[in-house]
Amino acid sequence: MSILEKWEHFFKPEVRNSGRVFFAQGKVSSSQLSDTEIQAFIKASSGSKVSLKSTSVSSSLVSAGCSCPSSKKGQLCKHIWAALLQAEKKHPDFFDGKKELQKNSVAQELPGLAKQTFAKTFTKVEKKPLSQSQLESQAAFKQKQNNYRKEQYQKQKQRLKDRKQSKKTASRTQAPKFPEDVSLALNYFSQNGFSLEDSLTAEAIRQAKKKLSQVFHPDKGGSHEEILELNENCTVLLDFVGS
């Protein structure tokens, strides 16, 4: 693992992406002033100067500073990441033995006051291993969560099953809309082009009979059996509607 892979978690993803764009587009130039210092210049809309320093060759600490506003606010900026990428490529020996990254920002000089330097060291926080009791408590909590999810799943499954069963029971127990002979008569008229179920009135029945008589009457090309069947079904419906 390269040193930058160990340090990349100090930079926000969007900061690393922007710095990588500067580096890929060749907008970073650098020079090694000594064994302990590298300077880089980023050719952006407003040029930024980055300084990478170490107190000695044997020091494990690298101090990074930039002239941009973000760096002066104490942030590790995109220009520093671009400079680190450039330095790793052009001056790899500079990072030998380096393990820690420190952010330096220089406060603006005020008349009559000495320059003040502020440093913030970024080190990776090692997680403390959990104790046996903590591990057992964590496992018990996860098991409780799993049991709860299973219980809720079974309840939901049972609710759906009960709902389906309720619908089936209701459909079986629902009383038929019409008596059997009326249903047969309605089916007869429906098969012959007259659906009377939704408008079952004496007038509608008679109108349907009148039109079908012009087809089924023997004088119109029908037969005795056909006109008889028409009359019987018509009588059933008229008796049902009370006319």
NORCORPE-V601365 format. One line per field, one symbol per residue. ss: DSSP state (h for helix, s for strand, l for the rest). phi: phi as a letter, one per 40 degrees, with the letter a starting at -180 (. if undefined). burial: 1 if it has 9 or more other ideal C-beta (glycine too) atoms within 8 Angstrom, else 0. A space follows every 50 residues. Layout:
ss = ???
phi = ???
burial = ???
//
This chain:
ss = llhhhhhhhhllhhhhhhhhhhhhlllsssssssllsssssslllllsss ssslllllllssssssllhhhhlllllhhhhhhhhhhhhhlhhhhlllls ssssssllllllllllsssssslllllllllhhhhhhhhhhhhhhhhhhh hhhhhhhhhhhhhhhhhhhhhhhllllllhhhhhhhhhhhhlllllhhhl lhhhhhhhhhhhhhhhlhhhlllhhhhhhhhhhhhhhhhhhll
phi = .cccccbcccbcdccccccccdcccgcbbaaccacbabbbbbcbdbdbbb bbbacaccccbbcbabcccccccgccccccccccccccccbccccdgcbb bbcbbbcccbdgbccbbbbbcbbcccccdccccccccccccccccccccc cccccccccccccccccccccccccccbcccccccccdcccbgbcbccbc bcccccccccccccbccdcbhcbccccccccccccccccccgb
burial = 00110110001000110111011000110101000111111101000111 11110000101111110101110001111111111111001001100101 11111110000000000100110000000000001001000000000000 00000000000000000000000000010001111101110001010001 0001110110111011100101000110111011011101100
//
